[in-house]
Amino acid sequence: MLLVTGVNGGLGALVLERLARLSAGGPDNGPGGVVAGTRNPERVTVPGVPVRAVDFDRPETLDEAFAGVRTLLLISAGYGEDDVVIARHRAAVEAAERAGVEHVVYTSLSGDGDHLAYALAHRWTERRLRASATLRWTILRNGLYAELLGALAAPDRHGVITAPLGDGRLAAVAREDLAEVAVTVALAPAGHAGRVYELVGEEAVGGADVAAALSRAGDRPVEYRPGSLAELRAAVVASGAESFQVPMTAGTYSAVAHGFLAGPGGPGDLAALLGRRPRPVLEVIAAGAAGRGADGR
């Protein structure tokens, strides 16, 4: 049995949809089938897939949730303060060990993101999996999403992108590509045991590239006039964001602006696991903008 956690999140939902398609609308994909895990089972809308309540904030429930599971696709349990996220991941790994899970596939953060505010919980989880006496593991170090860049560099109602990205560029990845890789690995984990895959994009793009792509795809020109990190930080604070989200957001912009997330500039683990070129980042961003309106609405 394969259990996928976090199936109501952006990545988890794509994983579950792909698994459902591969199993022709039923649960019989691989030994024991596929099971969806989420703290809100009533929100799962994919037909034919059994659902279990999986709440990492209630560790006492996880033994039952993980019963009979052979492979656990552990999708990172949300951003928060480090102690909160680590407690969630610790509970999941310990429950997997008690339940006799054989293999954990974990969606982590790319290695070039080590300095980001949300990297520590990912690295802790990787270290905990390596230390397990019973679990086999595979680590999928996901790059930042193309969809995230589209949101970070969304134009305002005047068609101006003011995101403080400077001249920096991001080797972003389409979330759908990361879901495809996760499914490929989770359905045949033995061939990926002990591997750490760096899943970053081949093409790095910046604010000016996003503006040009949106101009081509839309009905009006989009201009890139980057603001400052201080202005961005003040706006995040004023928005009522959680306190941990302020350094997280500003740090992400800063990392892109100063060239830390530009990627390898060529084929890597992502293309190898997909068996093709990754989806073009700018096309993904333009499609997302068209779906929500050029000004983000």
C-alpha positions in Angstrom: 0.0 0.0 0.0 1.1 3.5 -0.9 -0.1 6.3 1.4 0.3 9.9 0.2 0.0 12.6 2.8 -1.1 16.2 2.3 -3.4 15.4 -0.6 -5.4 18.6 -0.2 -2.3 20.8 -0.7 -1.1 22.0 -4.1 1.5 19.3 -4.7 -0.4 16.5 -3.0 -3.5 17.1 -5.0 -1.6 16.8 -8.2 0.1 13.6 -7.0 -3.3 12.1 -6.1 -4.9 13.0 -9.4 -2.0 11.5 -11.3 -2.2 8.3 -9.3 -5.9 8.1 -9.9 -5.4 8.4 -13.6 -2.7 5.7 -13.7 -5.0 3.3 -11.8 -7.8 4.0 -14.3 -10.0 5.6 -11.6 -9.6 2.8 -9.1 -7.3 2.1 -6.1 -5.6 -1.0 -7.4 -2.3 0.6 -8.4 0.5 -1.6 -7.0 0.4 -3.9 -4.0 -2.4 -2.9 -1.6 -3.5 0.1 -3.6 -3.2 3.8 -3.1 -4.6 5.6 0.0 -4.9 9.4 0.4 -4.0 11.0 3.7 -5.2 14.3 5.0 -6.4 16.0 8.1 -9.6 16.9 6.2 -10.8 13.7 4.5 -14.1 15.3 3.6 -12.4 17.7 1.2 -10.9 14.9 -1.0 -12.8 14.8 -4.2 -10.9 12.2 -6.3 -13.3 9.3 -6.7 -12.3 5.7 -6.1 -9.4 6.4 -3.8 -9.7 5.4 -0.1 -9.0 8.3 2.4 -7.5 8.2 5.8 -7.4 10.9 8.4 -3.7 11.9 8.9 -3.0 14.7 11.3 0.6 15.2 12.2 -0.5 17.6 15.0 -2.2 14.6 16.7 0.6 12.0 16.8 -1.7 9.6 18.7 -3.8 9.0 15.6 -0.9 8.1 13.3 -0.5 4.4 14.2 -3.9 3.7 12.9 -3.4 5.9 9.9 -0.2 4.2 8.8 -1.3 0.6 9.4 -0.5 -1.7 6.5 1.4 1.0 4.6 4.5 -0.2 2.8 5.5 3.1 1.1 4.9 6.5 2.6 5.0 9.6 0.3 5.6 12.2 3.0 4.8 15.6 1.5 6.3 18.3 3.7 3.8 19.2 6.4 3.4 22.9 5.7 5.5 26.0 6.6 5.5 27.2 10.1 8.0 27.9 12.9 10.8 25.3 12.8 9.7 23.6 16.1 6.2 23.1 14.7 7.2 21.7 11.4 9.9 19.5 12.9 7.5 18.1 15.5 5.1 17.2 12.7 7.8 15.4 10.7 9.2 13.7 13.8 5.7 12.3 14.6 5.3 11.1 11.0 8.7 9.3 10.9 8.3 7.7 14.3 4.8 6.5 13.4 6.2 5.0 10.1 8.8 3.1 12.1 6.3 1.7 14.5 3.9 0.8 11.7 6.6 -1.2 9.8 6.6 1.1 6.8 9.3 0.0 4.5 10.2 3.1 2.5 9.6 6.9 2.9 9.8 9.2 0.0 10.1 12.7 1.3 9.6 16.0 -0.5 12.3 18.3 0.7 13.9 21.6 -0.5 16.6 21.9 -3.1 20.2 22.1 -1.8 20.7 25.6 -3.1 18.0 26.8 -0.7 20.0 25.9 2.4 20.1 29.5 3.5 16.4 30.1 3.2 14.4 30.6 6.4 12.4 27.4 5.9 15.3 25.1 5.0 16.2 23.9 8.5 13.1 21.7 9.1 13.8 20.0 5.7 17.4 19.3 6.6 16.4 18.0 10.0 13.9 15.6 8.4 16.5 14.3 5.9 18.9 13.7 8.8 16.2 11.9 10.8 15.4 9.6 7.8 19.1 8.8 7.3 19.4 7.8 11.0 16.4 5.4 10.9 17.3 1.8 11.7 14.4 0.4 9.8 13.3 2.8 7.0 14.6 2.9 3.5 14.3 6.4 2.1 14.4 8.7 -1.0 14.7 12.4 -0.8 13.2 14.6 -3.5 14.8 18.1 -3.1 12.2 20.2 -4.9 13.1 23.5 -6.3 10.8 26.5 -5.9 7.7 26.3 -7.9 7.1 28.2 -11.2 3.7 29.0 -9.7 5.4 30.6 -6.7 7.5 32.8 -8.9 4.3 33.8 -10.8 2.8 34.9 -7.5 6.0 36.6 -6.3 6.3 38.6 -9.5 2.6 39.2 -10.1 1.9 42.7 -11.7 -0.3 45.2 -9.9 -3.5 46.6 -11.4 -1.4 49.1 -13.4 0.6 46.2 -15.0 3.7 46.9 -13.1 5.8 44.2 -11.3 7.4 45.7 -8.3 8.8 42.5 -6.7 12.3 43.1 -5.3 14.0 40.5 -7.5 16.7 42.8 -8.8 18.6 41.2 -11.7 18.4 37.8 -10.1 16.9 34.7 -11.7 15.2 31.5 -10.3 15.5 28.0 -11.7 11.9 27.4 -10.9 10.0 24.1 -11.6 6.4 23.4 -12.6 4.6 21.9 -9.7 3.1 19.3 -12.1 6.6 18.1 -13.0 7.4 17.6 -9.4 4.2 15.7 -8.9 5.1 13.5 -11.8 8.5 12.7 -10.4 7.0 12.0 -7.0 4.6 9.5 -8.5 7.3 7.8 -10.5 9.6 7.3 -7.5 6.8 6.4 -5.0 5.4 3.6 -7.3 8.8 1.9 -7.6 10.8 3.1 -4.6 13.3 0.2 -4.4 15.2 1.5 -7.4 15.6 4.9 -5.7 16.5 3.8 -2.2 19.2 6.0 -0.6 19.1 8.6 -3.3 18.9 12.4 -3.0 17.5 14.0 -6.1 18.0 17.7 -6.8 14.9 18.8 -8.7 15.6 22.3 -9.9 14.8 23.8 -13.3 17.1 24.0 -16.3 16.1 27.5 -17.2 16.5 30.4 -14.7 14.2 33.4 -15.2 13.8 36.7 -13.6 11.4 39.6 -13.2 12.1 41.1 -16.6 11.5 37.7 -18.2 8.2 37.3 -16.4 7.1 40.8 -17.5 7.9 40.0 -21.1 6.1 36.7 -21.0 3.0 38.3 -19.5 3.1 41.0 -22.1 3.2 38.5 -24.9 0.4 36.4 -23.4 -1.9 39.2 -22.3 -3.8 42.1 -23.7 -1.6 44.9 -22.3 2.1 45.5 -21.6 3.6 44.5 -18.3 6.6 46.4 -16.9 9.2 45.3 -14.4 10.2 48.1 -11.9 11.6 46.3 -8.9 11.2 47.8 -5.5 13.3 47.3 -2.4 13.3 44.5 0.2 12.5 47.1 2.9 9.3 48.0 1.0 8.4 44.4 0.6 9.0 43.6 4.2 6.8 46.5 5.3 4.0 45.3 3.0 4.1 41.8 4.3 3.9 43.0 7.9 1.0 45.3 7.0 -0.8 42.4 5.4 -1.3 40.7 8.8 1.0 37.8 7.9 2.2 35.4 10.7 5.5 36.5 12.2 7.4 33.6 10.7 6.2 34.5 7.2 8.0 37.9 7.2 11.6 36.6 7.1 10.5 33.7 5.0 9.0 35.9 2.3 11.7 38.5 2.4 14.5 35.9 2.4 13.0 34.2 -0.7 13.0 37.4 -2.7 16.5 38.2 -1.5 17.9 34.8 -2.4 16.5 35.1 -5.9 17.7 38.7 -6.3 21.2 37.9 -5.3 21.7 34.9 -7.5 21.5 32.0 -5.0 18.7 30.1 -6.7 19.7 30.3 -10.4 20.3 26.5 -10.7 22.8 24.5 -12.7 21.8 25.9 -16.1 21.4 22.5 -17.7 19.8 19.0 -17.5 19.9 17.3 -14.1 17.9 14.9 -12.0 14.6 16.5 -13.0 14.9 15.8 -16.7 16.4 12.4 -16.1 13.4 11.3 -13.9 10.9 12.9 -16.2 12.4 11.3 -19.3 11.9 14.6 -21.1 12.6 18.4 -20.9 10.8 20.1 -18.0 7.7 22.2 -18.7 8.8 25.8 -19.8 8.7 28.0 -16.7 7.4 31.1 -18.4 4.6 29.2 -20.1 3.5 27.9 -16.8 3.6 31.4 -15.3 1.7 32.9 -18.2 -1.0 30.2 -18.0 -1.4 30.8 -14.3 -1.8 34.6 -14.8 -4.4 34.0 -17.5 -6.3 31.8 -15.1 -6.5 34.4 -12.4 -6.4 37.6 -14.4 -3.3 39.6 -15.3 -3.4 41.7 -12.1 -3.6 38.6 -9.9 -7.4 38.6 -9.3 
